[in-house]
Amino acid sequence: MHDPIADMLVGIKNAGNAGKDLAVVPFSQLKEEIATVLFKHGYIASYAKKGKKVAKALEIGILYVGKAPRIDSVARISKSSRRVYFKVADIKPIRNGYGLLVLSTPKGIMSGDEARKAEVGGEALFKIW
């Protein structure tokens, strides 16, 4: 069994560590929504859907700060074998505000700050810094 979200995150992180400009991952609607959140919060440079029908892929532009990649590390919270849910009161800043918590909520994929403002909890997908 594999975890497509973890594969996407590790692909982005490894592409940054290897000095590449793009990371290409298989397309899914969930991955595109995650890429939207990461782009909005400045963790990736760009994202675009490429291809048609079965051969769709998501191209993700790697963002660098100086010569170092913007994404230092990622930690998957919920896994297929163990789901972790947060209430609104449980959502705390990651790395004293320098990180990002990404949640799957009833209102869609959003960051921890957005979920707190919208007063919704949900499944904690991963944290990134």
Order of alpha helices (4+ residues) and beta strands (2+ residues): alpha-beta-alpha-beta-beta-beta-beta-beta-beta-beta-beta-alpha-beta
